């Protein structure tokens, strides 16, 4: 089987007048920014809750274990949907509307969801 790859497509113009390579690089930039932000959040929260799980106070250990179990046992895709669609509706009206009107609301909610999910993995 032989396939002739057309690598020149990356430098052609898309229907909206932007080269395909620019769209790919913008997506890469947002992906790396989301991953880095969520990683920093996960490292900080995971370290805090992981440390709290080792204390001698049973009520603190239960709270930290509850945090870990909550975010570990809900699939990441479900958490992404909850953070994006449900959380702004649960917040007070003006604050929820403000979050929905952000130009990068998907970046903020994806970072929060990925950060909380990964922090529960770090805390173990």
N, C-alpha and C positions, 0 to 999 in steps of 0.2 A: 504494500500500500504506500503510495507516494502522495504527499500533499504539498502544494506550493503555497507557503505562507506569504501573506502580503503585509510586511512590516511597515510599509509606507503609509498605511491607513492612519497611523498615529499623527502624522504631520498634515493630514488632510483636514479640511474644514467640516465641522459638524453642521447640521441644518440650522442651528442657532448662530452660526458665524464665528464660533470659537474652535480653535484647533483641538482635536481629540486629546492630544498630549497635555494641553493646559487643564482640561477637565480631569484627567487622570492624576496630574500633579496636585491639583486642588483637593481631590479626594484623599490622596496620600497625606497631605498636610493636616486635614481634619482628623484622619485616622490616628496619626501620630500624636496630635494634640489631645485627643480624647484618651488615648492609651496612657500618655504621660501624666495627665491630670488625675485620672482614675488610679493610676499606680501610686502616686504620691498620697492621695486620700486613703487608699487601701493600706499602705504601709503605716501611716499614722494611726488610723482607727484600729487596724489589726494588732498593732503593738500595744495600744491601750487596753483593748479588750482581752488580748492574750495575757497581759500582765494581771488584769483583774481576775482572770480565771484561776490564778495561782495564789490569791490571798487567802487568809485564814478565816475571813468573815463569810459565813455560808450564804447570807442574803446577797452579797456582792457577787459571789461565784454563781449564784442562780441567775442573777440579772445578766451577767456576761455570757453564761451558757445559753440563756434564752435568746440573746442577740445572735449568737453564733448559729444556733439551731434555726432561728427564724430565717435568716438570710441564706443559709446553706441549703435549706430544704425547699425553697421556692425556686423553680428553674429561672435562669437568667432572662430568658425571653419573656416570661410572664412578668418578672420584675420590671423589665424595660417598658412593657405596655402599661403596667400600673403607674410607674413614675411619669410617663408621658401623658396618659389619658386620664387617670384617676386622681393623682395627687393634686393637680391644679384645681380640681373640682372640690376637693376636701378642704382646701385652704380658705381663709376669709376672702370674700368676693374681690376686693381690690387687689390683694396680693396674688390671688390665682389668675386674675385677668392680666396682671403685669407679667407673670411668668409666661402665660400663653402668648403675649404680644412681643416677647423678646425675639429679636431676629435670629438668635442662635438657641432657641428653646430646646431643640433636639440635642444639641451639644451638651447643654447643662443637664438635661434629664438623663442622657446616656452616660455622662460622667458620674452622676450620682448613683445610678443603678449599678454600673460596673464597679464603682468604688466600694459601695456597701457589700456587694456580692463577693468581691475579691478580698475585702477586709475580713469577712467571716472565714475565708480560707486561710488567711495569714494568721488569724488568732488561734488556730488549732494547734 
